[in-house]
Each structure stands twice: as structure tokens, then as C-alpha cells.
């Protein structure tokens, strides 16, 4: 019984850390859109609604792009253009911390399920990679 409770506690802790990390990453992206005119060109005229969540809904973070701005919230939004559902907090962290995130590989391993227009996830992956390169000073 103690082992079951311990595992549940660790799962909850891991989910919370994964959600906080994702939210921080998205807010950093939002900040860069505000301060870097070159980077903000990625969202000029772009409208998109992203929902990132875990299968058990312990993790829920949304990003809404509209009028050249990005808003991040820790809630489920209506009518997302793409919903990215991760198996659990561990799958989310593995994906986010991977040096080369593999969307197709994650789908094949059933670590992630995508529902909606896949062009949105490719655009997001491009922006996230571009942000990483900017922070590393390689662009």
C-alpha cells in the first residue's frame, strides 16, 4: 500500500514539474515575441489556438496566438486548432528536453497524440527551435 501511495505522489509531483516547465517555456516564447522584432515576425497575422495536456488532464496549458501576441494560460481552451496530448509528465519532459524533438517518433511510441491541424504543430516546432537557436546565439 505504501508503494502505491508513494508512486502516486511521485507521479503528481512529476506532472506538476512538467506543467510548470511547459508554462515557463511558453511564457519565455511570449516574452521573446514582445522584445525581438525579428522573432515576432513568426506570428504577424497568425491566429492559432494550442492546447497541451496530459491524458489524465493533470497537465493543461494553452497558448493562443492572435493579433501578433501570444497568451499562455493554465487551462483547457475551447476550439483549439491543435491538441497535443502527452501520455504523462515524463513523456512531456522527455519530448521538451530532447535535443531533436521527434514528433513522428513520439506518436509511434504513443507518448503523444495529436488532434487537429498538424500544420500548427510544425509551425510551433519551428518557432520553438528558432527560439532555442536565438538563445544559443547561433541565429
Protein Blocks (a to p, Z undefined) as FASTA:
>chain_A
ZZmmmmmmmmmmmmmmmmmmmmmmmmmmmmmmmmmmklmmmmgoiacddddddfklmacc
ddddeehiacddddddehifbdcddfblmlmmmmmmpmbacfklmmmnopaccedjfklm
mmmmmmmmmmmmmmnopZZ
